[in-house]
């Protein structure tokens, strides 16, 4: 189903996550109860249905596909320590829109899992009805970011004052995530951090932008991160099995076809099988997570 989707451009600033040489374009979840999960993403997250097929649905914002939901009769629940999704992060245009979504969530009694000030961003965390992690966040202007001498960016996890954010937010009718919202990053559970460094930095060409204990953050164009990988629940876990619910695959979009070609060459050197599907290339990463690369 995902092979027929086309990327729609978003008018964004030159330093926006989606304007970088590579960015995350799309996420695909396998769920057990498709109608319930789809309605939740529409009602709570404000995504709009863009495409419906026998195998599932694609949802998005402003005509841009962001999330595909499919179901399968043999889909099994993934163990908590299995490699896969930690969260899909929806990047809203500004703090006002983050507050607007928070007010909507509060008025609908949505249970939040946390809220953090990461210095480069402000983020709110929750999960969908089947436990797939979600982050809704806004970036601070890059002029407010701090870069270290080694090129990494200063990040932290500090409390976010949700009451102040709610108080500042407009309380008008909420009609969904604002146009210009995209997937700013995807955060994964993997089995090994050095292996993640080698894959995302050395093979896919993303810069190592930050480290936490047990986690690495990779970004293109000096963005704080387009992909994160952690071992907080999944250290040493075996590869993800193909029939598990949760993250089936996600897409990284390159601006320069030469960067995609370079990544494909390194995947070939690693002996990772890659299949061409239209204009995209599909593979399974070292932890059993599906990945699509496109330019």
Order of alpha helices (4+ residues) and beta strands (2+ residues): beta-alpha-beta-beta-beta-beta-alpha-beta-beta-beta-beta-alpha-beta-alpha-beta-beta-beta-beta-alpha-beta-beta-beta
